[in-house]
Every structure is written in structure tokens, then in C-alpha cells.
Amino acid sequence: MKIDGTEIDPQNHYESAEAAALLGIKKETLAVWRHQKRHLPYIKMGRRVLYRGDDIIGYIDANRIVQSSNKAA
């Protein structure tokens, strides 16, 4: 999957700043989500926090909004 010209590798692991940039949000938002235990799964390794590429892609896909082209008559 490509977002704004950047390829998201489903097998890669991304640090908070990278994941936030891919999602177009602040890394502080990811910290709030971790604290609230919502939205995006993460991996904690010591002090490092990582996000799997396939989880980022899954989050993007789950939040996709498709608008109907049907117009009210």
C-alpha cells in the first residue's frame, strides 16, 4: 500500500514517529491511543514502541469511507 508516495511494507515494523507520519497524525496522538488501549495494536520492546505495517494498513482500510454515488431523486 502506498500513502502519499510512501510505500507501507506489511512485514516491516515502524517506530511511533514513522507510524504517525504514515497516518497523518501526531506521535502524541498514538501515545494517547496506547494509553486508552484503542485504535491501533502496538508492540512494546523495552522502551521502544513499534507498529506492524500490516496493522497500519488494516487501520487505514478499516477507516475507509466509501460514499455512494446515488443521488436522491
Protein Blocks (a to p, Z undefined) as FASTA:
>chain_A
ZZehiacdfkbccdfklmmmmnopafklmmmmmmnophiacddehjbccddfklmmmmmm
mmpccddfbdcZZ
